[in-house]
Structure formats: C-alpha cells, structure tokens
C-alpha cells in the first residue's frame, strides 16, 4: 500500500522512471501516456486502477491471515 501511495503522491514517478530508463518495459499502446521528446512525462490516472485493485485483493487476504494469527495466541 505504501508503494501505491508513493505513486499517487509523485504522479507515478517510479513507473515513469522505469518506462524512461528501460524502454522495453513500456506498454505497446501509448494511449495512456503523454510523451514529450521521447520521454514519458505523464501517465493517465486510470492506469493506477489496476494496481489499486490488486492491492485491495491482497489487503483482504492479509487481514484474514492476521485475524487468524491473533486468535491462536
């Protein structure tokens, strides 16, 4: 969750750095990307939705594990 909060606060800086430093990691379509002088300067806000969905699925699993662990002790 901390990583996603960092992405939100920095407007996807980690992902933009990855895409700009390693062009092979860029997605095939540039529909969600704003490119200026072959550098990605912005990623569409809806691109973060997939990360948030995965985070929420993992959060509920982690909370379930924690609740089970606390009951045993």
N, CA, C and O of each residue as an XYZ file, in Angstrom:
292
protein
N       0.817     -1.185      0.000
C       0.000      0.000      0.000
C       0.864      1.254      0.000
O       0.509      2.270     -0.598
N       1.999      1.168      0.677
C       2.893      2.319      0.734
C       3.394      2.681     -0.667
O       3.505      3.860     -1.003
N       3.690      1.680     -1.469
C       4.183      1.937     -2.822
C       3.127      2.658     -3.659
O       3.451      3.582     -4.405
N       1.884      2.246     -3.538
C       0.821      2.890     -4.302
C       0.605      4.321     -3.822
O       0.322      5.208     -4.627
N       0.737      4.551     -2.516
C       0.628      5.913     -2.002
C       1.755      6.792     -2.534
O       1.540      7.968     -2.827
N       2.952      6.229     -2.658
C       4.073      6.978     -3.238
C       3.777      7.302     -4.700
O       4.031      8.416     -5.158
N       3.237      6.322     -5.432
C       2.877      6.578     -6.830
C       1.835      7.682     -6.941
O       1.928      8.537     -7.821
N       0.856      7.670     -6.068
C      -0.165      8.719     -6.094
C       0.430     10.084     -5.769
O       0.117     11.072     -6.432
N       1.275     10.141     -4.767
C       1.837     11.417     -4.335
C       2.808     12.001     -5.359
O       2.917     13.221     -5.481
N       3.511     11.143     -6.093
C       4.521     11.623     -7.041
C       4.046     11.564     -8.492
O       4.846     11.707     -9.416
N       2.755     11.354     -8.690
C       2.179     11.249    -10.030
C       2.888     10.186    -10.868
O       3.326     10.453    -11.987
N       2.992      8.998    -10.320
C       3.569      7.820    -10.996
C       5.045      7.966    -11.334
O       5.491      7.456    -12.362
N       5.797      8.636    -10.508
C       7.224      8.822    -10.773
C       7.981      7.499    -10.892
O       8.760      7.352    -11.834
N       7.796      6.517     -9.982
C       8.543      5.259    -10.140
C       8.272      4.557    -11.474
O       9.191      4.036    -12.105
N       7.019      4.548    -11.892
C       6.667      3.901    -13.157
C       7.217      4.679    -14.346
O       7.696      4.084    -15.310
N       7.150      5.998    -14.282
C       7.703      6.813    -15.367
C       9.209      6.615    -15.480
O       9.740      6.523    -16.586
N       9.902      6.549    -14.344
C      11.350      6.310    -14.375
C      11.665      4.952    -14.997
O      12.598      4.824    -15.791
N      10.885      3.948    -14.633
C      11.089      2.616    -15.203
C      10.873      2.627    -16.708
O      11.689      2.089    -17.455
N       9.789      3.231    -17.157
C       9.498      3.289    -18.588
C      10.548      4.085    -19.348
O      10.914      3.711    -20.462
N      11.043      5.179    -18.766
C      12.025      6.007    -19.464
C      13.416      5.384    -19.464
O      14.148      5.518    -20.444
N      13.791      4.707    -18.384
C      15.124      4.096    -18.308
C      15.214      2.765    -19.043
O      16.260      2.431    -19.601
N      14.129      2.008    -19.045
C      14.093      0.714    -19.732
C      12.927      0.707    -20.716
O      11.837      0.245    -20.378
N      13.141      1.207    -21.915
C      12.036      1.310    -22.888
C      11.359     -0.018    -23.204
O      10.218     -0.026    -23.665
N      12.027     -1.131    -22.968
C      11.414     -2.432    -23.245
C      10.230     -2.697    -22.312
O       9.376     -3.526    -22.625
N      10.168     -2.008    -21.177
C       9.064     -2.206    -20.236
C       7.830     -1.386    -20.578
O       6.784     -1.561    -19.954
N       7.931     -0.497    -21.554
C       6.787      0.336    -21.924
C       5.677     -0.513    -22.517
O       5.943     -1.501    -23.201
N       4.437     -0.132    -22.257
C       3.329     -0.865    -22.891
C       3.316     -0.615    -24.394
O       3.875      0.373    -24.871
N       2.679     -1.511    -25.133
C       2.627     -1.387    -26.595
C       1.869     -0.145    -27.040
O       2.306      0.564    -27.946
N       0.747      0.116    -26.410
C      -0.042      1.281    -26.784
C       0.373      2.502    -25.982
O       0.730      2.398    -24.808
N       0.324      3.642    -26.618
C       0.687      4.878    -25.923
C      -0.550      5.717    -25.613
O      -0.452      6.927    -25.405
N      -1.687      5.083    -25.586
C      -2.943      5.782    -25.358
C      -2.977      6.435    -23.971
O      -3.506      7.537    -23.822
N      -2.424      5.771    -22.967
C      -2.458      6.285    -21.600
C      -1.257      7.159    -21.263
O      -1.179      7.688    -20.154
N      -0.328      7.321    -22.184
C       0.920      8.018    -21.907
C       0.979      9.369    -22.606
O       0.492      9.526    -23.726
N       1.584     10.342    -21.927
C       1.878     11.629    -22.553
C       3.387     11.659    -22.761
O       4.155     11.661    -21.799
N       3.808     11.682    -24.030
C       5.229     11.605    -24.376
C       5.670     12.939    -24.959
O       5.033     13.492    -25.855
N       6.779     13.439    -24.422
C       7.343     14.704    -24.906
C       8.841     14.495    -25.098
O       9.543     14.174    -24.139
N       9.337     14.668    -26.306
C      10.754     14.449    -26.624
C      11.206     13.049    -26.206
O      12.221     12.905    -25.524
N      10.480     12.043    -26.601
C      10.699     10.615    -26.320
C      10.788     10.276    -24.822
O      11.236      9.186    -24.467
N      10.379     11.171    -23.969
C      10.314     10.909    -22.528
C       8.852     10.916    -22.093
O       8.080     11.788    -22.492
N       8.489      9.954    -21.287
C       7.129      9.921    -20.758
C       7.045     10.934    -19.627
O       7.787     10.846    -18.649
N       6.153     11.881    -19.762
C       6.026     12.933    -18.753
C       4.778     12.769    -17.899
O       4.682     13.353    -16.820
N       3.822     11.977    -18.375
C       2.606     11.769    -17.595
C       1.954     10.459    -17.998
O       1.982     10.058    -19.162
N       1.370      9.807    -17.012
C       0.607      8.582    -17.242
C      -0.815      8.864    -16.802
O      -1.032      9.490    -15.765
N      -1.779      8.412    -17.572
C      -3.187      8.670    -17.268
C      -3.545      8.144    -15.883
O      -3.032      7.114    -15.447
N      -4.415      8.848    -15.210
C      -4.800      8.496    -13.834
C      -5.467      7.130    -13.755
O      -5.337      6.441    -12.744
N      -6.173      6.729    -14.796
C      -6.857      5.437    -14.737
C      -5.898      4.249    -14.811
O      -6.318      3.116    -14.577
N      -4.645      4.471    -15.123
C      -3.671      3.381    -15.160
C      -3.394      2.836    -13.765
O      -2.968      1.691    -13.620
N      -3.630      3.635    -12.755
C      -3.389      3.200    -11.374
C      -4.489      2.272    -10.869
O      -4.296      1.594     -9.860
N      -5.607      2.226    -11.525
C      -6.733      1.409    -11.072
C      -6.369     -0.061    -10.937
O      -6.803     -0.727     -9.997
N      -5.576     -0.569    -11.867
C      -5.193     -1.987    -11.788
C      -4.375     -2.263    -10.540
O      -4.574     -3.280     -9.876
N      -3.454     -1.361    -10.218
C      -2.636     -1.543     -9.019
C      -3.487     -1.494     -7.761
O      -3.268     -2.267     -6.829
N      -4.444     -0.600     -7.731
C      -5.313     -0.477     -6.562
C      -6.175     -1.730     -6.413
O      -6.384     -2.192     -5.291
N      -6.670     -2.278     -7.489
C      -7.487     -3.490     -7.426
C      -6.673     -4.655     -6.866
O      -7.158     -5.395     -6.010
N      -5.463     -4.819     -7.335
C      -4.608     -5.894     -6.829
C      -4.282     -5.663     -5.353
O      -4.278     -6.607     -4.564
N      -4.010     -4.414     -4.981
C      -3.699     -4.099     -3.594
C      -4.876     -4.450     -2.685
O      -4.676     -5.006     -1.605
N      -6.090     -4.133     -3.106
C      -7.257     -4.433     -2.278
C      -7.472     -5.935     -2.129
O      -7.838     -6.401     -1.050
N      -7.249     -6.690     -3.187
C      -7.367     -8.146     -3.084
C      -6.329     -8.710     -2.113
O      -6.630     -9.613     -1.332
N      -5.130     -8.184     -2.162
C      -4.075     -8.645     -1.253
C      -4.341     -8.180      0.176
O      -4.012     -8.889      1.127
N      -4.929     -7.004      0.337
C      -5.210     -6.475      1.665
C      -6.177     -7.371      2.421
O      -5.942     -7.680      3.589
N      -7.257     -7.794      1.781
C      -8.223     -8.638      2.465
C      -7.617     -9.980      2.848
O      -7.924    -10.509      3.916
N      -6.778    -10.531      2.010
C      -6.105    -11.797      2.342
C      -5.172    -11.609      3.528
O      -5.127    -12.449      4.426
N      -4.438    -10.523      3.533
C      -3.515    -10.256      4.641
C      -4.271    -10.027      5.944
O      -3.851    -10.510      6.996
N      -5.373     -9.302      5.884
C      -6.166     -9.077      7.095
C      -6.755    -10.374      7.628
O      -6.822    -10.570      8.841
N      -7.177    -11.250      6.747
C      -7.688    -12.549      7.167
C      -6.598    -13.359      7.852
O      -6.843    -13.970      8.892
N      -5.406    -13.371      7.286
C      -4.279    -14.090      7.904
C      -3.935    -13.511      9.269
O      -3.685    -14.258     10.215
N      -3.921    -12.204      9.377
C      -3.630    -11.571     10.655
C      -4.689    -11.880     11.705
O      -4.361    -12.100     12.871
N      -5.936    -11.896     11.306
C      -7.005    -12.196     12.269
C      -6.893    -13.635     12.762
O      -7.146    -13.904     13.936
N      -6.525    -14.546     11.898
C      -6.339    -15.947     12.300
C      -5.143    -16.100     13.229
O      -5.182    -16.870     14.188
N      -4.094    -15.367     12.938
C      -2.891    -15.442     13.756
C      -3.147    -14.895     15.164
O      -2.652    -15.458     16.140
N      -3.887    -13.840     15.278
C      -4.169    -13.221     16.584
C      -5.056    -14.127     17.427
O      -4.919    -14.124     18.650
N      -5.939    -14.883     16.846
C      -6.825    -15.760     17.606
C      -6.076    -16.926     18.229
O      -6.455    -17.403     19.299
N      -5.026    -17.390     17.578
C      -4.264    -18.537     18.105
C      -3.429    -18.172     19.310
O      -3.145    -19.039     20.136
N      -3.030    -16.935     19.439
C      -2.159    -16.533     20.541
C      -2.905    -15.825     21.622
O      -2.309    -15.423     22.622
